[in-house]
Amino acid sequence: QSQVYIDSTEMSSTLSIYSRFFISIGKIDSAYICFNQLLKEGNIYGKRWAYEGLTKYYLAHNENHKALINFDNYQRYNDSVRIVTAADEIAKAYTMYNYKVREKENYELKLEKKVSNIKLALLGLTCIVLMLIVSFLLVRKNLKAQLRKFKKERLKRIEAESIDENKLKENENRIKDSDIYRLVQGKLN
């Protein structure tokens, strides 16, 4: 047969509440039973309360020697509770310090990430601007090359036309200088 597991913290809390309740309604003997049970099953806080309660119980029943023994135990547990409380406070302070350090590190990492993102965006923007400038220069170079080519071709055509015109004039001059032309011209006049 298995036993039900009961946490000492829960047992201490429960027995402490019962003992306080019994004291408040005047049932000191029932509280006495709770105190003795706390000494067996309670945690450090429950035992401190039990020794305090037993000290008061024995003083009320004029058992000063038992009251003194329980008071000494109460003081020992009270000192232990102070040590545990101090250790808990140190642990809390250490945890808070670690939390703040981590929080600061997280903030710095987020800040670094934002700075990296901004740098990356600026780098991307710079690349785009450089690509646009290079594209503009290439298009401009191509347009200038096409314009030069067009001007050369036009110049060649003009030269060719000029040469053709000169040949035409030469031919015309030859014709005018020819005897046949003079003869026809003379007959026409």
MOFENHU-V822892 format. One record per pair of residues at least 12 apart in sequence whose C-alpha atoms are under 6 Angstrom apart, sorted by sequence separation. I is the first residue (numbers start at 1). J is the second residue. If there is no record, write none. Layout:
i-><I & I>
j-><J & J>
//
This chain:
i-><19 & 55 & 19 & 35 & 55 & 55 & 15 & 51 & 52 & 51 & 48 & 48 & 12 & 8 & 12 & 8>
j-><31 & 67 & 34 & 50 & 70 & 71 & 34 & 70 & 74 & 74 & 74 & 77 & 42 & 42 & 46 & 43>
//
